[in-house]
C-alpha cells in the first residue's frame, strides 16, 4: 500500500506534467520556448505548478540563438541581465541546443576565474586574484575536506593552516570522552590528517559556518570552540595528480582568512569548470538523450578509449566538443584536431572587486587570447553579464569605450524591478525592514516579494548594484557619489551627543599623512551627522595647564573644537596613537573625556558597517566635505600613492562610537545642551554650510 510520502511525490509529478502541458499550449507558436519545455523541462518548468512566463530579455536571447545557422557568421549578443535572472542557465542550455542541432561544433565556455575568498586584515574580504600582491605559481595541489563546509579546498602542499592536533580518549566507567589537544601552530597541508583540526577566529564567523554543526549527533567530533577559535575537524586529505595554477599573496600581518580558516597561502579555482560540469549533467538527462543520442555519448578512439571527457573538456560521438577556459588561461590558437572554436560563451566575466588594472587584464585576455582562438568567419559570441560597476568590461562595452566586439547586439540593461521605490519600515514585530513601495518586476520569476526578501538579506547597496545595474559606483568602493548627495541635510535642532574624532598622523613630513580631525554628532532619532572636517598637517607646540610645552598644534585644535562645539568627548583609536591623544589632550585640558576605540579588524572591515548606515539613510553630511567624500568613493588600498585615508578614518571612528558602540555607562545628558549655535571659531573647517 503506498505511503503518504509516495502519494505526495506522485501528486507532485502529475502537477508538474500538467504544468508542462500548460507551457506547451501557451507557447505553441514559439519554437524556441517549446524546445526548452520539451527537452529541458527540469530546468524551465517549475515543479510547484506555478506558471512563470519567459521575460522579454529571455525572448531576445533565444531568438538570437534560434537564428544561428551552421558555418554562418552572426553578430555577438550581449544581454545585460540582473543577477538570478537566468544568465548562466540560459547560456548552458544554448550550448546544448546549438550542439544538438549541429549548428556549432566546438564551444569555449569562459568566465571570471574566481579565486578562493580571502580576508586580508587591512583590505577585507575579496577573491584572492584581486589582491594587490597576487602572483601566479604552479604546483601540485592537495584537496582538503573538513567539517562545517560542504565543499573541499584545493591548496598547495606547503599551504599552512593555523591548526592543532586533537585526540579523543574514552575513560572511566561509564566512559566519558576526553579531548587531548596540542597547542595550535602553523601546519602545512601535506602534514594534515584526520586528527588535525583547523582554526577559524570567532570574530570572523559568517552565516555559512554554523558552530552548532554536528556529525552523527556528537558535536565534539566535528567542531568545538576554544581560545577564541572555532576548531573544525579535517575529514580527508587527497593529493592531486597534476600541476595547477595557484595564487600566492602577502599581507601586512603575514596571515589572512579563507572560508576554511587562518591561512598563509591559497589557490584559484576556475568557475568555468563548474559550468562545463552543468552542461555534462544536461547531456545525461533522458529527454536530451532521446533527442540527441550521439551528442550524449563520448567520442572514442579506435581502441575504445574516451578521447576526452574531463572536468575541463567534453568530446562527444556526434563530433561536438566543449572546453572551459578561465580568464587566467591562455588559449590562443586552441585546436582539437582540425577544429577551431565556433562558439564562445563569456559568462559573468566581471567581478565587483575588479580594479582598473584587473579590468584591463581581462580585456587583454579576451581580445588577445579568447577571440583570436576562434574560427574568425563563424565565431558566435554571447557575453552575459550584469553591470557590477562603471568600469567593468561590460560597462565599457555598453558605453562604447571598448574597441572590440563592435558588431554586436546589445540587450538591456534589464533591471530586476523597473521604477524601483523603497523605504525602511517597522513591521509588527518591531523589526526595521526594507519595504518595496513601487515598481514593476521585469520577470515574473523574480517578483516584488522575492526582491524585497533579497534586499533585506544582502542590503540595499548590493541589490542596487547586482540587480538594478546602478551606475556611479567604483569597483569595491563602499560609497558612491549618489548616496553621498542624498545624505546631505541641515544641522538638527537637538543633538544628543557630539564627539571630536582624531586619527594622529604617522609621519612628520608635510607631504606624509595628515592628522584626521572631524566632528560628528547623534540626534534623538539615532541619526548621525558629520558637522566639520579639520584634517590637516599640524605643527608647533602649545602650553599645557601646568605650563609645560606640549607637542602638536593638532592637540590644541582638538581642545578648541571640543569647546567650540560643546562636545562630550574625544574619540581616538588606541592602535594608532590613542594613548598619545589622551596624554596630549589632558596636558592641555585634563577635564576632557577621551574615548578609546580598539580596532580588532582592518580599516575596510571597520568602515563597512558605517557605510551601511549611509545606505540606510541614517547618516547625514551638514555641508560638503570634499576630501572625506573623495576617500569614501575610492576603493580602499593601504598602498595608494596619493590617498592616506586620514579623513575617512576619523569619520569612521566617530560614527562607530556614536551609532554602533555601546553607551550604557555614559551619563545622562541635558537634551538642550546641544541646541543649534555657531561655533566660536569655525575657520579652517572643510565643511560648506548652507
N, C-alpha and C positions, 0 to 999 in steps of 0.2 A: 504494500500500500504506500503511495507516495507521501513523503513528509511535507510539512508546511513549507520548509525551505525549498524543496524541489518544486513544489507548486508555484512558489514565488518566482523562481528562476524561469520556469516555463511561461508564466504570465508575462514577465518582463520581455522575454524573447518574442512572444506574439505581438506585444505592444510595439517592439522595435520593427518587426516585419511590416506591421500596418503603417508605421511612420515612413518606412522606405517607400511603400506604395503611394503614400501621400506626396512624397517628394517627386516621384516619377510622374505622377499625374500633373503636379504643379509645373514641372519643367519638361513637359512633353515635347515642346518645340525648341528646347535649348540643349543641343547635343553635348556640349562640354559638361553641363550640370548632370545630365543623365549618365554620362560616363563615370563621373565621381560617385554618384549614388549606386550604380550597378557594380562597379569594380572595387571601390573603396568605401563601402557603407560603414565599416567600423570607425572610420575617421570622420566622415561627413554627415552621418545620420545619428542624432542624439538618441541614446538608449532610453532616456527619460520619457520619450514620446512627444517632446516639445518640438515644434516646427520653427526652425531658425533659417530664414531666407538668406541667400548669399547677398553681400553688400555690393554697392557699385564698384568699390575697389577690387573685390574678387572678380566681378564680371569683366572689368577691363583687363585684368591679368590673364584670365582664362581665354578670353577672346584673342589675345595676343598669342598665347600658347597654341591655340587651335589653328591659328593662321600659318604656323610654321610648316614648311614643306621640305622634303629631302633635298639636299645639295642646292639649297636656295638661300641667298643672303637675306637677313632680316635685321631690322633696326633693334638696338638694345632697348630693353624695357626696364624702367626704374620706378617701381612702386614705393612710395614713401608712406609707410603704414605705421599705425600705433602699435605699441607692444601688446602682445596677446591677441592680435587680430589675424593670426594665421600666416605670418610671413614664411616661417620655416616649413610649416605643414604644407602650404601650397607649393613651395619650391621643390620639396621632396616628391610630392605627387606629380608635379610637372615632369620631373626626370623620368619617373616610371612611365608616364603616358608617352613621352617622346621616344623612349626606348622601345616600348611595346609596339607602337605604331611604326617603328623603323624610320622615324623622321630624323633621329640623331643616333650616332654610333659610339661616341666617346665623350663623356662628361667629366669635367673637373668641378668639384664642389669645394669652395673655399670660404672661410670665414675668419673672424678675428682669432688669432692664436691666443686663446685665453690661458694665461699662466695661473699658477697657484695664487690664491688670495693671500696676501700677507699684510701684516700690520706693523709699519715702521713706528717706533716710539715718537718720532718727530712729525711724520707725514700722514699718519693714519692708515686706514685700510685702502688697498689698491691691488691690482693684479701685478705680479712680480715683474713682467716685462715693461710696465710703466714706471718702474723705479728709476730715479735719475742715475743710479750706479749700475744698472742692469748690464750684464755682459754674458755672451753666449759661450757655452762649453759643451763638449761631447763626452759622454761617459756611459758606462753600463749601469743601469738602474736597479733599484730594489723596490718591490711592491710591498707596502706596509698596510696591514688592516688592523683596526683597533676598535674597541668598544666605544659606542657613542656616535659613530658616523657610519652611514650606510654605504660609503664608497671608499676605496683604497686611495693611498697617496703614493705616487712613484717618485723616489728621490735617488740621489747618487749614493753610492756605497759609503762615502765619507761624510754624508749629511749627518749633522749632530743634533740630537734632541736633548732637552732637559728631562732626564729620566732617572728612575730608581728601580732597583730590583725588590720584588716583594714575594715572599714565600708564605704559604698558608700551612699551618700545622694544627691538627686536632688533638687536644689534650684534655685530661680529666675524665671523670665519669659523673653525669653524662658528658660526652665530649663537647668541647667548646672550641670554636675556631679562633686561632691567634694568628696575627699577621706579623711577620718579622721583616722589617724594612731597612734597606741600606740608605745612607744619606744620598740625596739627589746629586747628579753630576752630568756633565756633557757626555753623551754616549753616541757613538757612530752607528748608523743604520745597520751595517752588516754585523754589529755585535748585539743587536736586539734579539730577544727570544720570548717565549710565551710567559716567562716570569718577569718581564720588563713592563713597567707602567710609565706612560708619558704624561708630563705635567702641563697643565693649562692654567694660567693665572685666573683666579676667581673674578677679579675686576673686569676681565675682558670676555666673560662668558656671554655668548649671544644666544638667540632664541632657538637655534637648531641644535644646541648642545644641552641635553637635559641631565642635570646632576642626579636625578632620581631614576635614571635608566637602570633596569635590572636585567639579569640573564638567568633564566630558569628560576626566577623568583628570589635570587640571592644577590642583593645589591653589592656586597663587598667583593664578589667575584669579578665585577666589571669596573665599577668606579667608586671612588671614595674621595673625601675632601680632607686635606691635611696641610698645614703650614701655608695657607693662602692659595693652594693649588687644587684643582680638580685633577685627580690621577686616573687615567684610563688604561685598561689592560690591552697589551698588544695581542692580537688574535693570531696573526700569521705573518711570516716574512718570506717572500718569494723572489728569488733573483730573476732579473730579466735576461733574455737571451742575446739581445743586440744592443748596440750603442744607440742612445737617444740624445736629443738636444735638451740641454738644461740651461737655466738662467741663474747665475750667481749674483748676489747683491751684497753691499756693505752698508751697515748702519752706524750711526754715531755711538751706539751702545754695544755694538758687536753682536747683537741678537735681535730677533723680531719674532712675531707670531704668525703661524698659519692656522687654519681651522683644526689642525691636528695638535699643535702645541708650540711651545717655545723652541725656536729653531735657529740654525746658523746658515743653512743653505737650502735652496729649493729648486723646483723644476717647472717647466712649461708643459701643459697638456693641451693637445690640439683638439679643439671642438669640432673640426671638420670630420674627424673620425666618427664622432657621435652621429652626425647627420648621415654619413655613409652606412653606419650600422642601422639607422632607421630605414633607409632605402632597402637594405638587405632584408630587414624584417618584413617590409611591404611585399617584396617578391615572394615571400613564403606564405602569403595569405591564400586561402583556397580560391577566391574569385579571380585573383591575379594569375594563379597557376592554371586555372581552366581557360582563361582568355589568352594567355601568352605562355604556353608550356615551355618553349625553347628559351624564353627570357629568364625563366626561373631555374634552369639547370646550369650547372657550372660548365665552363669550357674545359675540355680535357685534351691532353697531349695524346700522341699515338700510343703511349704506354698506359693510358688511363689515369694519369695524374692530373689533378686540377691545375690549370695554367695560373690562375690567380683568384683567390677568394680569401683575402686577408682583411685586417682591420682598416687598411687604407687603400684597398684595391678590390674591385669586383670585375670578373670577366665571365660572361655568360655564353651558353651554347649558341644563342642567336647571333652572337658577334658584337654585342654591346658591352662596353667597358665603362666603369666609373671609378674615379680616383679622388681622394681627398688631398687637399694641399692648404695648409695654414699659411697665413701671410708671412710667416718666418721661414718658409721653404722656398728655395729657388727651383723653378720648374721650367725654365725657358728651354724650348726645343724638346719637351717631353714627347716621346713617341711610344706607342705599343705596336711593335712590328711596323706596319706601313700606315698606321693611323695617327693623325693629329686630333686634338680635342676639337669638336664642333659645337660644344655646349659648355658655357662657363656660368656657374652659379656663384654669385657673391652674396653671402647671407650674413647679416649683422657684422659687417666689417668694422664699424665704428664702435668705440668704447667711450664712456663719459670720462674716463681717466686719461684719454689721449692728450698729450701736449702737441704743440705745433710741430715739434720735431718728429713725434710719432706719426702724425698725420702725413707729413712729407714722406716718411719712410714707407708708409702703406701705399701712397700714390706711386712711389717708385717701383714697388713690388708689382703692383697691378699693371703699370704701363711698360715695365721693362722685363717682367718675368711671366705673368699670367696671360696677358693679352697676346704677346708675341708667340706664346706656346701653342695658340690655337690655329685652326685652319682659317687662314685670312679671308678666303672667299665665302665661307659658310658658317662662321662662328656666330652662334646666338648667345647673347649675354643678358642675364637677368641679375639685377642688383637690388635686393630687397632690404630696406633699412628704415629706421626711424631717425628723426633729426635730434641727436643727443646733445649737440651744441653747435654754435655758429660756425666753428672752424673745422667741422668733421668732413670726411671725404664726401659724404652725400650732400651736406650743406653747400660745399664748394661747387658740386655739380649742379645743384638746384639754382644757385646764384650765378652760374655761368663763369665762375672764377677758375675752374679747371679746364685744361685744354684737351682732354681725352673724352671718348665716348660722345663725340659731337652728334653722331647720327643716332639719336635716342628718342624714346617716347617716355615722357615723364607723367606719372600718375600720382596726384596728390600735391602737397601733403594732406593726408586724411587723418584728422584728429579723432580721438575716441568719442568726444562729445562736441558737437557744433554749437557755438554760442554758450559755452560753459559759464555758469554763475554758481557761486558757492559762498557759504558763510559758516562761521563757527557757532554752534548752538549747544545748549544743555538739555540732555534727554531726561526721561522720567526718573532715572537712577542717579541723576546729578552728575553724569559724566559729560565732559566737554568733547563733542564730536563734530566732525565736518559734515555739513549738510549741503547737498546739491540742490539749488533753488531754481535753476533754469538750464535749458539746453536740450538738444536732441541727439540721441545716440546715432552714430554713423553706421552701426551694425547691431542688429537685434541680439547677436550673441554676446554682446557686452553692454548691457543696459545701464540705466541710471543707478539702480540699486547696487549692481556689481561694481561700478566705477566708484560709488560712494564708499563701499567697503574697501576698495583698493586705496583710496585717498586716506582713509583712517588707518590703514596698515602701513603704507610707505611714506605718507606725508604729502602735503600739497606740492612742495618744490619738485619732488621726484615725479609726481604724477604729471605736472605741467611739462616737464622735460621729456619723459618717456612716452606719455600717452597723448599729449596735446601739441608736441613739437614747438614748445615755446622757444622763441629766439631771444638773443641778448645775453645769454649766459656763457661764460668761458668754461672750457672743459675742466671739471674738477673744482671749480670755484664754488664757495658756499653761498655767496650772494650774487645778485646781478643788479644792474642799474635800475631796472623797472621796479623791483621790490624796494630799493632804497628811495626812489622817488615817491612811492606810495606811502612810505613810513613818515614823511615829514608832517610835523604838527606844531601848534603853538605851545608855549610853555604852560603847563597846567596851573590852575589856581592854587591847589593844595598839593604839597609833596610830603610824603610820609618820611622819606629818608633820602639823604644826599651823601654821596661819597666822592672823594678825590682819589683817583687811582694812579699809581706810579709804577712805571717799568724803567728802572735806572739804566742808563747807558752802560754798555760793557766795555767801551773803548774811550780813550781820552782825546782822540783827534777830532778836528772839526768836520772831517769827511766820513767818520765812522757812524756807528749807531747813535740815535738820539735818546733822550730821556722822555719816555712816553708819559704824559700827564693829561688826564681827561677828568671831566666832571660828569657824573651820572646821577640819576635820581629815580625814585619809585613813587608812584602816586597811590591813592586809595584803592584803585582798581587793580593794583599789582601790574600796572604797565610801566615799562622802563623808558627813560628819556636820556638822550645824550645832549648835555647842555653846553659843553665847551671842550675844546681841544687845544692845549697849550704845549704840545710836543715840540721840542726844540733842543739845540745844543746849549747847555747852561754851563757857565764858567764863573770863577770868582769864589769869594768866601763871604760869610756873614757872621755876625757876632751873636752868640747864644745868650741866654738869660744870665749865666754865670760870668759873662764877659769873655769867654774863650772864643777864638775864631773857629768857625765850622766850615768844612769843605762844602762846595756846591751851591751855585746860585739856584739850582733846582730845589734844594731844601727850603730856602726862603720862599720860592714861588709856591710850593705846596702849602706851606703855612699860610701864606697870603690868601690862597684860594679857599682854604678851609674857613678863614674868617670872612672873606668876601661873600661866599655862598652860604654861610652858616651851616657848613657840612657837619655830619655826625662823626665821620671817621676818615682815615686814610687807608686805602687798600693797596697792599703790595705783596708780590709773590716772594715767599721765603727762598725758593730755589734760585731766584735772581735778585739778590740784594735785599731781601725782606728785613733781615736784622740790621743792615746798614740804614735802611729807610727809617726804621724805628729809632735808631740811635741819633741820626741827624735831626729828625723831626723833634725828638724830645729834648735835644740840646737847645733848640730854638724855642720850643714851647712844650713843656712836659705834660700839659693838660689835654693834648690832642690824642684821641684814641687811634691806634694803628691796628688794623685787622690784617692778619697774615693769611695769605692763600697758599696752600701747599699743593703744587701741581704734581699729580701722580701719572699724568699722561702727557703726550706730546701736544704741541700748540694746535695742530689741526684738529685733533680729537677734542681738545678743550673748547675750541671755537664752535664745533658742530652744534651742540645744544643751544648755544646763544643764537646761531644763525636760524635755528628752527623757531625761536621766539619771534624773530623778524617775520618769517613766513606766516606765522600765526597772527600777525598784526599786534603783537604785544610790546614792541619796542618802537620808539619814535625818535627822529632827529629834529631838534629845535634849531633849524638852520641847515646850512650846507657845510660839510666837513670834508674838504677835497682830498687831503692826504689819506685820512682814515678810510674813506669810501673807495678810493683807488685800491688800497690794500685789500679791502673786503672783496672786490671783484676780481682779484688775481688768484691764481692757483698757488697755494702755499708751497714755497720752496725755500728751505733754510739757506741754500747756496745761491739765492738770487743775487745778481751782480749789483742791483741798484736799490732794492727794497729791503729794509731792515725790520719791518713789521712792528715798530715800536708803538705807533698809534693804535693799531688793531689790538695788540696785546693788552694795552692799558684799558681799552673799551671792554674787552672780554673779561678782564679781572673784575671790573666794576659790575657788569651785569650778572656775572656768576655770583658775586656776593649779594647783590640786591634781589635777584629774581630766582636764583637756583639754590643758593646756600641756605642753611638753617639759621634762623634768628630768634629762636625761642628764648635764649638767655639775654636778649637785649632789653634795655629798659624801655618802658612805655614813653611815647613821645607826645608832646603837645601838638595836636593836628593843625594848629595855627602857626606853628613855628616857622614853616617854610612858605609863607604867603609870597606871592609874586613881588619882587623888588629887584631893582637893578643892583648888580654887584658894584662895590665901591670902585674897583679897578678892573675893567674888562679889556684893557689894552693888551694886545698880543694874542688874543683868542682867535682861533681859526674860524669859529662859527660866524655865520652871517645871519643876523636876526632880521625878521620881517618888520 
